[in-house]
Amino acid sequence: MAACVQTLSCEEIVVLDFETTGLSPQFDRVIEVAAIVVKGKNVVDSYVQLMDPKRYIPPFITDLTGITNAMIKGKPEPEKVMPQLKKFVGDRLIVAHNASFDKRFLLAEMERVNIKIENPFFCTMLLSRKLIPDASDHKLTTLARHLKIKSEQAHRALSDVVVTAKLWNHLYAKVADRTGIKKPNVNIIMAVSKKPKSALEKYFEKINSTKLMQ
């Protein structure tokens, strides 16, 4: 791995989102990517690109995203974009909503150009299930409404990463509040993501009691 998980900071992360021609990275391709660098609570850099994978965009994808076949005509192919994206992401933590989806497509597209990428992923959907249990569901659009986060255009990559970044900041602040740690590290965030809900309260209590004993 380019950078050990334990040494990576939550203070500067990359929020990533793909729009694709479908759900399977084996058969479908990416048509849009947005990635933003978030330092603290501020967006300090961004990378946004439409792509033409030389594949037809089905009508249901156009209905969902607003991206048409005409819009991607003449845009660079994913094979041209992936090296640029790898350089932009660097060794930072990657945050995405429903991260398993974006991770599968990221790995598949990078593999097509023989690029290895091993950045750890954090999923705001998994975290929100643990930390926002009163939401009616944990789709990004639902959470945006629940937290009154403005979304410019759902299912467009740049709008979704901006919303995800604000959701991440909300979740990170919740972990900080529950643990009493101003800047929770990667291991704490990872533990919260993986703990069953029934064990989460005891986990927070353990961290707080450990702090009191120090």
C-alpha positions in Angstrom: 0.0 0.0 0.0 1.3 3.5 -0.9 0.6 4.7 2.6 -0.2 2.8 5.7 -3.7 3.4 7.0 -2.5 4.2 10.5 -0.4 7.1 9.1 -3.1 8.7 7.0 -4.9 11.8 8.2 -8.7 12.4 8.3 -7.8 16.1 8.1 -7.2 16.0 4.3 -9.3 13.6 2.3 -10.6 13.1 -1.2 -14.3 12.7 -1.8 -15.1 10.8 -5.0 -18.1 10.0 -7.1 -18.6 8.3 -10.4 -21.5 8.3 -12.8 -21.6 5.2 -15.0 -23.5 3.4 -17.8 -24.8 0.8 -15.4 -24.1 -1.1 -12.2 -21.5 -3.7 -13.2 -17.9 -2.6 -13.5 -17.2 -5.7 -15.5 -19.6 -4.7 -18.3 -20.3 -1.0 -17.7 -18.0 2.0 -17.8 -17.6 5.4 -16.1 -19.0 8.5 -17.9 -18.3 11.2 -15.2 -16.0 11.6 -12.3 -15.8 14.3 -9.6 -13.2 14.4 -6.9 -12.6 17.1 -4.3 -9.9 17.5 -1.8 -11.3 18.5 1.6 -9.0 19.9 4.2 -10.7 20.4 7.5 -14.1 21.7 6.4 -12.8 23.4 3.3 -12.7 22.3 -0.3 -9.2 23.2 -1.5 -9.1 21.5 -4.9 -11.3 19.7 -7.4 -11.2 17.5 -10.5 -14.3 17.0 -12.7 -14.4 15.3 -16.0 -17.0 13.8 -18.4 -15.8 10.8 -20.3 -16.7 8.9 -23.5 -16.1 5.2 -23.0 -17.4 4.6 -26.5 -20.4 2.9 -25.1 -24.1 3.8 -25.4 -25.7 5.5 -22.3 -29.0 3.7 -21.7 -32.1 6.0 -21.4 -32.6 5.1 -17.7 -29.1 6.4 -16.9 -29.8 9.6 -18.8 -33.1 10.0 -16.9 -31.2 9.5 -13.6 -28.2 11.7 -14.2 -29.1 14.0 -17.1 -26.0 12.9 -18.9 -26.7 12.3 -22.6 -24.8 10.5 -25.3 -24.3 13.9 -27.0 -22.8 15.4 -23.9 -20.0 12.8 -23.8 -19.2 12.9 -27.5 -15.6 14.2 -28.0 -14.7 13.9 -24.3 -11.6 11.9 -23.3 -11.9 8.2 -22.8 -11.6 6.8 -19.3 -8.2 5.4 -20.1 -6.9 9.0 -20.6 -8.6 10.2 -17.4 -7.6 7.5 -14.9 -3.8 8.5 -14.7 -4.9 12.1 -14.1 -7.3 11.0 -11.4 -4.7 8.8 -9.7 -2.3 11.8 -9.6 -5.1 14.0 -8.2 -6.1 11.5 -5.4 -2.5 10.7 -4.4 -2.2 8.7 -1.2 -5.1 10.3 0.6 -8.1 8.6 2.2 -11.0 8.3 -0.2 -14.5 9.0 1.0 -17.6 8.1 -1.0 -21.3 7.4 -0.4 -22.0 3.8 -1.0 -18.3 3.5 -1.4 -18.3 -0.2 -2.5 -19.9 1.0 -5.8 -17.3 3.7 -6.5 -14.4 1.5 -5.3 -15.3 -1.3 -7.7 -15.5 1.0 -10.7 -12.3 2.8 -9.6 -10.4 -0.4 -9.4 -11.8 -1.7 -12.7 -11.0 1.4 -14.6 -7.5 1.7 -13.1 -6.8 -2.0 -13.9 -7.7 -1.3 -17.6 -4.7 1.1 -17.7 -2.4 -1.1 -15.5 -2.5 1.4 -12.6 -2.5 0.0 -9.0 -4.5 2.1 -6.5 -4.8 0.9 -2.9 -6.1 3.9 -1.0 -8.4 3.1 1.9 -12.1 3.9 1.4 -14.5 5.2 4.0 -18.2 5.0 3.3 -20.5 7.8 4.5 -23.5 5.4 4.0 -22.1 2.9 6.5 -21.2 5.7 8.9 -24.6 7.4 8.6 -26.4 4.1 9.4 -24.5 4.1 12.7 -24.6 7.8 13.5 -27.9 9.0 12.0 -30.3 6.2 12.9 -33.4 8.5 12.7 -33.1 9.0 9.0 -35.9 7.3 7.0 -33.2 5.7 4.8 -29.5 6.3 4.1 -29.6 7.3 0.5 -27.6 10.5 -0.2 -30.7 12.4 -1.3 -32.6 11.4 1.8 -29.7 12.3 4.1 -29.3 15.7 2.4 -32.9 16.5 3.1 -32.7 15.1 6.6 -29.6 17.3 7.4 -30.8 20.3 5.2 -27.8 20.0 3.0 -28.5 21.8 -0.3 -28.0 19.6 -3.4 -27.6 21.3 -6.8 -28.4 18.3 -9.0 -28.6 14.8 -7.5 -26.8 12.0 -9.5 -24.4 14.4 -11.0 -20.9 13.7 -9.8 -19.8 17.2 -8.6 -23.1 17.9 -6.8 -22.9 14.5 -5.1 -19.3 14.9 -3.9 -20.1 18.3 -2.4 -23.1 16.9 -0.5 -21.0 13.9 0.5 -18.3 16.2 1.8 -20.8 18.0 4.0 -22.2 14.7 5.2 -18.7 13.5 6.0 -18.0 16.7 8.0 -21.2 16.1 10.0 -20.4 12.5 10.7 -16.8 13.3 11.7 -18.1 16.0 14.1 -20.4 13.4 15.6 -17.6 11.0 16.2 -15.5 13.8 17.7 -18.4 14.7 20.0 -19.2 11.1 21.1 -15.5 10.2 21.8 -14.5 13.6 23.2 -11.6 13.6 20.8 -11.2 16.8 18.8 -9.7 15.1 15.8 -10.5 11.3 15.7 -8.0 9.3 13.8 -8.5 6.9 11.0 -8.6 3.8 13.2 -11.5 5.3 15.3 -13.5 6.2 12.2 -12.9 2.7 10.8 -14.0 1.1 14.1 -17.2 3.1 14.1 -17.9 2.0 10.6 -17.5 -1.6 11.4 -19.0 -1.9 14.9 -22.5 -3.3 15.1 -25.0 -0.8 16.3 -25.4 -2.8 19.5 -21.7 -2.4 20.4 -21.3 1.2 19.4 -22.4 2.8 22.7 -20.0 0.6 24.7 -17.2 1.5 22.3 -17.8 5.2 22.8 -18.0 4.7 26.6 -14.7 2.8 26.5 -12.9 5.6 24.7 -14.2 8.2 27.1 -13.3 6.1 30.2 -9.8 5.5 28.8 -9.4 9.2 28.4 -10.5 9.9 32.0 -7.9 7.4 33.3 -5.0 9.1 31.4 
